[in-house]
Amino acid sequence: MCPSVILNQLSSEDQKFLNALVKKGGPEPHEYLELTAIINNLEDTELEYFRDTIKESLNENTLIGHGYIKPFGYPGDFTIIHNIYKLYVNPDEKYSNWDRFFQDQAGAHAVRNRKDYFLKRCAEVEQQEGDEKRILILGSGPATDVNEYMRNNPHSKIKFDLIDFDQNAIDFAKNQNADFTDSIEYFKINVLRFKPYHWYDLIWSAGLFDYFKDKHFVYMINKYYKYLVSGGEFIIGNFSHSNPTRRLMEVLSDWYLVHRSKYDLVRMALEAETKEEQVEVEMEELGVNLFLRIKAA
Ligand SMILES: C[S@@+](CC[C@H](N)C(=O)[O-])C[C@H]1O[C@@H](n2cnc3c(N)ncnc32)[C@H](O)[C@@H]1O
């Protein structure tokens, strides 16, 4: 530890409150505001004490703990995303209040909303003329979104190409989509290196570009939007500055994203040599997840 950093303790009142939460497996709804206020007001120098106080809850039995422990080496892995989609709550009372609290956060709602947004875009592609349509997904994770689409549209004419660099994510996605092998192809590779050999009606990415620096973001647009068919679209999800769950993710799960504004997204699309008339930004209903839509040139 750097000797010049002074670590602050929490107030005894806050510590008492947090100890009580740990005992009963997390906050109850009437305590959400107080806990959120404590978290939002924490200084970085208080983080260590805070996490130490709730350490019995920061393990793999809770969603926040899973984020913190990072069993696959990175935050936002396929299991946590799948569990957000499935509204999973650990049935063990020692942990369930924490999971209910996490699933109630705007950030978790926004992740579920982005799945609905994706399903709508797939339905639009399905309606377009032609016998076969192609969708490429960058950073496909659990592919629970694809699974929902295919279960609801078993005769779909869409072929999905899924890219993820985590073999565990690919295995999980393959396993849950075993009934749809004719419609889905998997590629275990870094999206920065993948070389497409098809052109796509939709290129979709959510939960990936929020980890990229601007220069990689721009590089990725430039690299992939050339692989759109005429009339095709590249849609990129990114958490917005107005994410009220930001500090909570950082404090409880050591989960840091690059939050961006609508302006940031348009600026990077233009830097990637797209034209203004090709670009628009939408958002899901909470305004937490933005979607940069780039139409084929
Ligand atoms: C937060 S998950 C999102 C999953 C999915 N898109 C969704 O929204 O349900 C991000 C996924 O991207 C993958 N990933 C992160 N960086 C990657 C990279 N450079 N190349 C390929 N996959 C990557 C991770 O392994 C993880 O499965």
The ligand as a Tripos MOL2 file, in Angstrom:
@<TRIPOS>MOLECULE
LIG
   27    29     1     0     0
SMALL
NO_CHARGES

@<TRIPOS>ATOM
      1 C1        -20.9330   -8.2470  -20.8220 C.3       1 LIG1
      2 S1        -20.8430   -9.6530  -21.8820 S.3       1 LIG1
      3 C2        -22.1500   -9.2550  -23.0040 C.3       1 LIG1
      4 C3        -22.7630  -10.4690  -23.6250 C.3       1 LIG1
      5 C4        -23.8690  -10.2100  -24.6440 C.3       1 LIG1
      6 N1        -23.4800   -9.3160  -25.7030 N.3       1 LIG1
      7 C5        -25.1140   -9.6690  -23.9870 C.2       1 LIG1
      8 O1        -25.3360   -8.4620  -24.0150 O.co2     1 LIG1
      9 O2        -25.8870  -10.4780  -23.4370 O.co2     1 LIG1
     10 C6        -19.3750   -9.2950  -22.8380 C.3       1 LIG1
     11 C7        -18.7810  -10.5090  -23.5440 C.3       1 LIG1
     12 O3        -17.7750  -10.0140  -24.4330 O.3       1 LIG1
     13 C8        -16.6690  -10.8960  -24.4020 C.3       1 LIG1
     14 N2        -15.4910  -10.1130  -24.8060 N.ar      1 LIG1
     15 C9        -14.9250   -9.0740  -24.1420 C.ar      1 LIG1
     16 N3        -13.8930   -8.5730  -24.8490 N.ar      1 LIG1
     17 C10       -13.8090   -9.3070  -25.9940 C.ar      1 LIG1
     18 C11       -12.9580   -9.2710  -27.1290 C.ar      1 LIG1
     19 N4        -11.9860   -8.3540  -27.2230 N.pl3     1 LIG1
     20 N5        -13.1650  -10.1800  -28.1150 N.ar      1 LIG1
     21 C12       -14.1520  -11.1100  -28.0200 C.ar      1 LIG1
     22 N6        -14.9890  -11.1940  -26.9590 N.ar      1 LIG1
     23 C13       -14.8330  -10.2890  -25.9670 C.ar      1 LIG1
     24 C14       -16.6070  -11.4310  -22.9830 C.3       1 LIG1
     25 O4        -15.9450  -12.6810  -22.9500 O.3       1 LIG1
     26 C15       -18.0950  -11.5120  -22.6280 C.3       1 LIG1
     27 O5        -18.6100  -12.8010  -22.8750 O.3       1 LIG1
@<TRIPOS>BOND
     1     1     2 1
     2     2     3 1
     3     2    10 1
     4     3     4 1
     5     4     5 1
     6     5     6 1
     7     5     7 1
     8     7     8 2
     9     7     9 1
    10    10    11 1
    11    11    12 1
    12    11    26 1
    13    12    13 1
    14    13    14 1
    15    13    24 1
    16    14    15 ar
    17    14    23 ar
    18    15    16 ar
    19    16    17 ar
    20    17    18 ar
    21    17    23 ar
    22    18    19 1
    23    18    20 ar
    24    20    21 ar
    25    21    22 ar
    26    22    23 ar
    27    24    25 1
    28    24    26 1
    29    26    27 1
@<TRIPOS>SUBSTRUCTURE
     1 LIG1         1 GROUP 0 **** ****
